[in-house]
Amino acid sequence: MGLSSIFGGGAPSQQKDTTTSAKAASNPIAIELKNQIAQELAVANATELVNKISENCFEKCLTFPYTSRNDPCIDQCLAKYMRSWNVISKAYISRIQNASASGEI
């Protein structure tokens, strides 16, 4: 085993495996699987957002007994969470697209 294989160089036989992996990525089943994983991640992220909003906003804003005076606090808290979520999501997507365009991914 040479140093090139330790650091990612690899032998010509290992380079064929990379070509095979590239062909597998264009496989319709692989693409469908990637799309399904992306959808499941989106659902998990949305679920996490709802859980955090429920945990933080309702804990902060709701007092017992509930009255309509709590509504403005809840509305403002929800709006802040959604604005923050959108800013973070846009920044994350932008980074992924930039990394993908530059070939880092």
Residue pairs with C-beta under 8 A, 6 or more apart in sequence:
2 9
3 9
4 10
5 11
5 14
10 18
24 30
25 31
49 81
49 85
52 81
53 77
53 78
53 81
56 77
56 81
57 73
57 74
57 77
57 78
57 81
58 74
60 73
60 77
61 70
61 73
61 74
61 77
62 70
62 74
63 70
96 105
99 105
